[in-house]
């Protein structure tokens, strides 16, 4: 039974029971699975204390099982995305660069697999002018490095990112083209929440020029 590492709520007694079971569980593969599953479940909670407990478990996996390179890369992706969504870029970047390094050496795995696009967006939103060329290379290189965007809302976010970076790097024709593509796609996406950003990211995007301005409309 795996119920012991699928707790959706957290308190000290639940965590203590989990850690005791973890210590007495073999083989090692089950320990890694338990840490990832339980950590991810707690990370998705709306309660911040529970989220912190999830972070602790996922970091434990990274530090205690470095030989499990695929699982570590997946967890780095998860933590990078967690901090990115909260616009906590200082904490997001190290995890995302680590995940990106794994992509380059091996392959894209896990549930997110967009560390390069998140890094490009972080550079943009940080207004890190000296790093914008890096952001452009990360974003434009995404398809050729094994990245895949199959849904319309993913394509929209990609074109929006390319348009904004191109605008900031004085690539006017590219900026206009990608902004127009994003605007056209947005009109065909029925559910607006599919392209909505987290509240923390939205605050930063409000400081950026609109796609209509970039497209010259």
C-alpha positions in Angstrom: 0.0 0.0 0.0 1.3 3.5 -0.9 -1.2 5.5 1.1 1.5 6.5 3.6 3.2 8.7 1.0 0.0 10.1 -0.6 -1.1 12.4 2.2 -2.9 15.5 0.8 -2.8 17.4 4.2 0.2 18.0 6.5 0.7 18.2 10.2 3.7 17.3 12.4 2.4 13.9 13.2 1.7 13.0 9.5 5.2 14.2 8.6 6.8 12.2 11.4 4.9 9.1 10.4 6.0 9.6 6.8 9.7 10.0 7.7 9.6 7.0 10.0 8.1 4.8 7.2 10.6 6.2 4.8 13.6 5.3 6.9 12.3 1.7 7.3 11.4 1.3 3.6 13.4 -0.6 1.1 14.4 -0.7 -1.7 15.8 2.7 -2.4 13.6 3.2 -5.5 10.6 3.2 -3.2 12.2 5.9 -1.0 12.8 8.1 -4.0 9.2 7.6 -5.3 7.8 8.3 -1.8 9.7 11.6 -1.5 8.8 12.8 -5.0 5.1 11.9 -4.7 4.6 13.1 -1.2 6.7 16.2 -1.8 4.8 17.1 -4.9 1.4 16.6 -3.3 2.3 18.9 -0.4 3.8 21.5 -2.8 0.5 21.8 -4.6 -1.4 22.7 -1.4 -2.8 26.2 -1.0 -1.4 26.2 2.6 2.1 27.7 2.7 3.3 25.6 5.6 2.3 22.5 3.7 4.1 23.8 0.6 7.3 24.3 2.7 7.0 20.7 3.9 6.8 19.6 0.3 9.9 21.7 -0.6 11.8 20.1 2.2 11.0 16.6 0.9 11.9 17.4 -2.7 15.2 19.0 -1.6 15.9 15.9 0.5 15.5 13.7 -2.7 18.0 16.0 -4.6 20.6 16.0 -1.8 20.3 12.3 -0.6 19.9 10.6 -4.0 22.1 12.3 -6.5 22.7 9.1 -8.3 19.0 9.1 -9.3 19.7 11.6 -12.1 16.3 11.3 -13.8 14.3 11.7 -10.7 16.5 14.6 -9.5 16.1 16.4 -12.8 12.3 16.0 -12.6 12.3 17.4 -9.1 14.5 20.3 -10.1 12.0 21.1 -12.9 9.1 21.0 -10.4 10.8 23.3 -7.9 12.0 25.7 -10.6 8.4 26.0 -11.8 7.1 26.4 -8.3 9.4 29.4 -7.6 8.9 30.8 -11.1 5.1 30.9 -10.7 5.6 33.0 -7.6 8.1 35.3 -9.3 10.8 34.2 -6.8 13.4 34.2 -9.5 16.4 34.0 -7.2 15.3 30.6 -6.1 13.9 29.5 -9.5 17.0 30.1 -11.6 19.4 27.5 -10.0 16.8 24.7 -10.3 15.9 25.6 -13.9 19.5 25.9 -15.0 20.2 22.5 -13.4 17.2 21.0 -15.2 18.3 22.6 -18.5 21.8 21.1 -18.0 20.2 17.7 -17.7 18.1 18.3 -20.9 21.3 19.1 -22.8 23.2 16.1 -21.6 20.4 13.6 -21.8 16.8 14.4 -22.8 13.7 16.2 -21.6 11.8 14.4 -19.0 9.3 15.0 -16.3 6.0 16.9 -16.3 7.2 20.4 -17.3 10.3 20.3 -19.6 10.3 24.0 -20.3 13.2 25.2 -18.1 14.7 27.1 -21.0 11.5 29.0 -21.7 11.0 29.8 -18.1 14.6 31.1 -17.8 14.1 33.3 -20.9 11.0 34.7 -19.4 12.7 35.3 -16.1 15.5 37.3 -17.8 12.8 39.3 -19.6 10.8 40.1 -16.5 13.9 40.9 -14.5 14.7 43.6 -17.1 18.2 42.0 -17.3 19.3 43.9 -20.4 22.8 42.4 -20.4 21.2 38.9 -20.6 18.5 39.4 -23.2 20.6 37.8 -26.0 20.8 34.7 -23.8 17.0 34.8 -23.4 16.6 35.0 -27.2 18.9 32.0 -27.7 17.1 30.0 -25.0 13.7 30.8 -26.6 14.5 30.4 -30.3 16.5 27.3 -29.6 13.7 25.6 -27.8 12.2 23.7 -30.8 15.6 22.4 -32.1 16.6 21.2 -28.6 13.7 18.7 -28.4 11.1 21.1 -27.0 7.5 20.6 -27.9 4.4 22.8 -27.7 1.3 20.9 -28.8 -1.5 23.0 -27.4 -2.8 26.3 -28.7 -2.3 28.0 -25.3 1.3 26.8 -25.3 1.9 28.2 -28.7 0.4 31.5 -27.6 2.7 31.8 -24.6 5.7 30.9 -26.8 4.9 33.5 -29.5 4.2 36.1 -26.8 7.6 35.4 -25.2 9.4 35.6 -28.6 7.6 38.9 -29.4 8.5 40.5 -26.1 12.2 39.5 -26.3 12.5 40.5 -29.9 10.9 43.9 -29.0 13.5 44.4 -26.2 16.4 43.4 -28.5 15.4 45.7 -31.4 14.4 42.8 -33.7 11.4 44.8 -35.0 10.2 42.5 -37.8 10.4 39.4 -35.5 8.6 41.3 -32.7 5.8 42.3 -35.0 5.4 38.9 -36.6 5.3 37.0 -33.3 3.0 39.5 -31.6 0.6 39.2 -34.5 0.7 35.4 -34.2 0.0 35.5 -30.5 -2.9 37.9 -30.9 -4.4 35.8 -33.7 -4.1 32.6 -31.5 -5.6 34.4 -28.5 -8.8 35.0 -30.5 -9.2 31.3 -31.2 -8.7 30.1 -27.6 -12.1 29.8 -26.1 -11.0 29.5 -22.4 -9.1 32.6 -21.4 -7.8 30.9 -18.2 -5.7 28.7 -20.4 -3.4 31.7 -21.2 -3.7 33.3 -17.8 -0.6 33.9 -15.7 -0.2 33.6 -12.0 -1.0 36.7 -10.0 2.7 37.3 -9.2 3.7 37.0 -12.8 0.8 39.1 -14.0 2.0 42.1 -11.9 5.3 42.0 -13.8 3.6 41.7 -17.1 1.6 44.8 -16.5 4.8 46.7 -16.5 5.6 45.4 -20.1 4.2 46.9 -23.3 1.1 45.1 -24.6 1.2 42.8 -27.6 -0.9 45.3 -29.5 1.7 48.0 -29.0 4.5 45.5 -30.1 2.5 44.6 -33.2 2.1 48.2 -34.1 -1.7 48.1 -33.9 
